[in-house]
Amino acid sequence: MRKKIVAGNWKMNKTRSEAKKLLAEIDSYIQSHPPKCEVLVGIPFVYLENAKANHKNFGIYSEDISEHKSGAYTGEISAEMLTSIEADGAIIGHSERRQYHHETDEQIGAKVKIALDNGLNPIFCNGEVLEERKAGKHFDVVKKQTETALFGLTADEIKKVVIAYEPVWAIGTGETATPEQAQEIHAFIRSLIAEKYGKDLADSLSILYGGSVKPSNAKEIFSKPDVDGGLIGGAALNIADFSALIDAYAEI
């Protein structure tokens, strides 16, 4: 049975004191309300070491990782650095990294591979923008992103990858993605994995939804057969919303 996951992505938010407070609140909540899903948070690099040292009840992930092992790459954070502070994994290929930092599918694939080679768990992100969705190209875009970044992996390697589908067109655009649209694209992604690696492996892979999940829609989205949780942005920045998303699995 594949893992159900609620993953927070803080992005570039929270001061040191704010981060410490929210991490403590998440930890306390999990201890007092044992979740029916795996919980993890992707947080800014500067908080990773302290978070990992002080919180063992949920996963601590980096929001990015370098595709390079080491060297003259100012400002980059390597896989070896992350493993040296015992980080659990990394979010890779987020739509904001693709948009603002022009990351290519090839770069993203290299990041996934170096994470796996160093024992880190990758969350690979894919998804189309509004123009691509309106042009009916969403299946083609997601297929290319997935095949280019992941299909060089062995079956044993891809088993360790979590996929997070982000409908970029439904984030901050005024457009709305329905649970049915989420299910449709998740099933398509799973079918791509099945064609390459077999149905059994595809059925074991967790695919998260990253399209503005909030307490009011989480249960309906998470109930879809091919949706295995969420990669949460804004609703991960306060304990009331994030705990409600964790609790959504208690009602499914």
C-alpha positions in Angstrom: 0.0 0.0 0.0 1.5 3.3 -1.1 2.3 6.0 1.5 -0.1 8.9 2.1 1.9 12.1 2.6 1.2 15.7 3.7 4.2 17.8 2.8 4.7 21.4 3.6 6.8 23.7 1.5 7.6 27.0 3.3 9.3 28.6 0.3 11.1 31.8 1.3 9.2 32.4 4.5 9.7 32.5 8.3 12.3 34.2 10.5 14.4 32.0 12.8 12.0 32.5 15.8 8.9 32.0 13.6 10.4 28.8 12.2 11.3 27.5 15.6 7.8 28.1 16.8 6.0 26.5 13.9 8.3 23.4 13.9 7.6 23.0 17.7 3.8 23.3 17.0 3.9 20.7 14.3 5.9 18.3 16.5 3.5 18.8 19.4 0.5 18.3 17.3 1.8 15.1 15.8 2.6 13.7 19.2 -0.9 14.5 20.6 -2.8 13.6 17.4 -1.0 10.6 15.7 -1.5 11.1 12.0 -2.8 8.6 9.5 -0.3 9.9 6.9 3.4 10.7 6.7 4.2 14.3 7.5 7.2 16.3 6.2 8.2 19.9 5.7 10.5 21.5 3.2 12.2 24.5 4.9 14.9 27.1 4.1 18.4 25.8 4.2 19.4 28.0 7.2 16.9 26.1 9.5 17.6 22.6 8.4 20.3 21.5 10.8 18.5 22.8 13.9 15.2 21.4 12.7 16.7 17.9 12.1 18.5 17.9 15.4 15.4 18.8 17.4 12.5 17.1 15.6 12.2 13.4 14.9 8.5 13.0 14.4 8.3 14.3 10.8 10.5 14.5 7.8 12.8 17.5 7.3 13.4 18.3 3.6 15.5 20.9 1.7 13.6 23.1 -0.7 16.2 22.5 -3.4 19.6 20.7 -4.0 22.5 21.3 -6.4 23.0 18.9 -9.3 26.8 19.2 -8.7 28.7 17.1 -6.2 31.0 20.0 -5.1 33.1 22.8 -6.5 32.9 26.5 -7.5 29.2 26.9 -7.4 28.6 29.9 -5.1 25.5 29.8 -3.1 24.6 26.2 -4.0 23.9 23.4 -1.4 25.2 19.9 -2.3 23.7 16.5 -1.5 26.7 15.7 0.7 26.0 18.9 2.8 22.4 17.8 3.3 23.4 14.2 4.3 26.0 15.6 6.7 23.2 17.3 8.7 21.0 14.2 8.3 18.3 16.0 6.2 15.7 13.4 4.9 15.3 14.6 1.4 14.8 17.5 -1.1 12.0 19.1 -3.1 13.3 19.1 -6.7 12.0 20.9 -9.8 9.4 23.0 -8.1 7.5 25.3 -10.6 9.1 28.4 -9.0 12.6 26.9 -9.6 11.6 26.2 -13.2 10.1 29.7 -13.7 12.5 32.0 -11.8 15.7 30.0 -12.1 15.1 28.5 -15.5 15.8 25.0 -14.4 15.6 22.5 -17.2 14.2 18.9 -17.1 17.8 17.7 -17.6 19.0 19.6 -14.6 16.1 18.5 -12.5 16.8 14.9 -13.5 20.5 15.3 -12.4 19.3 16.7 -9.1 17.0 13.7 -8.6 19.9 11.3 -9.4 22.4 12.9 -7.1 19.9 13.0 -4.3 19.3 9.3 -4.6 23.0 8.5 -4.9 23.4 10.2 -1.5 20.5 8.5 0.3 18.2 11.5 0.1 14.5 11.1 -0.7 13.5 13.3 -3.7 10.1 14.9 -4.3 10.0 15.5 -8.0 7.7 18.2 -9.2 6.0 18.5 -12.5 3.1 20.4 -14.0 1.9 22.8 -16.7 1.3 26.6 -16.9 -1.9 28.3 -17.9 -1.1 28.7 -21.6 -0.2 25.0 -21.9 -3.4 23.9 -20.1 -5.5 26.2 -22.3 -3.8 24.9 -25.4 -4.6 21.3 -24.4 -0.9 20.5 -24.1 -0.9 19.5 -20.4 -0.5 15.8 -21.0 2.4 16.4 -23.4 4.2 18.8 -21.0 3.9 16.5 -18.0 4.9 13.5 -20.1 8.1 15.3 -21.3 9.0 16.5 -17.8 8.5 13.1 -16.3 10.3 11.1 -18.9 13.2 13.4 -19.3 13.9 13.8 -15.5 13.0 10.3 -14.3 13.2 7.6 -17.0 17.0 7.3 -16.7 16.5 5.8 -13.3 16.5 2.1 -12.5 13.3 0.5 -11.0 15.0 0.4 -7.6 15.8 4.1 -7.8 12.4 5.3 -8.9 10.7 3.4 -6.1 12.3 6.0 -3.8 10.9 9.0 -5.7 7.7 10.9 -4.7 6.1 12.8 -7.5 4.2 16.1 -6.9 2.0 17.4 -9.6 1.5 21.2 -9.6 -1.1 22.7 -11.8 0.7 26.0 -12.1 -2.2 27.4 -14.1 -4.4 27.1 -11.0 -2.1 28.9 -8.5 -2.7 32.6 -8.2 -4.4 32.9 -11.6 -8.1 33.0 -10.6 -8.6 29.6 -12.4 -9.7 26.6 -10.4 -8.6 23.0 -10.6 -11.2 20.5 -9.7 -10.6 17.3 -7.8 -11.6 15.5 -11.0 -8.9 17.3 -12.9 -6.4 16.4 -10.2 -7.4 12.7 -10.5 -7.2 12.8 -14.3 -3.6 14.0 -14.4 -2.5 11.9 -11.5 -3.8 8.8 -13.2 -2.0 9.8 -16.4 1.3 10.2 -14.5 0.8 6.8 -12.9 0.1 5.3 -16.4 3.4 6.7 -17.7 5.3 5.1 -14.8 3.4 1.8 -15.4 4.4 1.8 -19.1 8.0 2.2 -18.3 8.4 0.3 -15.0 5.3 -1.9 -14.7 2.0 -1.6 -13.0 3.0 -3.0 -9.6 5.8 -0.3 -9.2 3.5 2.4 -10.5 0.8 1.4 -8.0 3.3 1.7 -5.2 4.5 5.2 -6.1 3.1 8.2 -4.1 1.8 11.1 -6.3 1.0 14.3 -4.4 -1.2 17.2 -5.5 0.3 20.7 -5.3 -2.6 22.9 -6.5 -3.6 25.2 -3.6 -4.8 22.5 -1.2 -6.5 24.0 1.8 -8.7 22.6 4.7 -11.9 23.2 2.8 -11.0 21.0 -0.2 -8.3 18.6 1.2 -10.6 15.7 2.0 -12.3 15.7 -1.4 -8.9 15.9 -3.2 -7.2 13.4 -1.0 -10.1 10.9 -1.5 -9.3 10.6 -5.2 -7.8 7.1 -6.0 -4.6 8.4 -7.6 -4.0 11.3 -5.2 -1.8 10.3 -2.4 -1.6 13.6 -0.5 -0.5 17.1 -1.0 2.6 19.4 -1.4 1.3 22.3 0.5 2.4 26.0 0.2 0.5 28.7 2.0 -1.5 26.4 4.2 1.7 25.0 5.6 2.7 28.3 7.1 0.4 28.1 10.1 -0.4 25.2 12.5 -4.2 25.6 12.2 -4.3 25.0 8.5 -1.5 22.5 8.3 -2.9 20.4 11.1 -6.3 20.4 9.4 -4.7 19.0 6.3 -3.0 16.3 8.3 -6.4 15.5 9.9 -8.1 15.2 6.5 -6.7 11.7 6.3 -8.4 10.8 9.6 -11.7 11.3 7.8 -11.0 9.2 4.7 
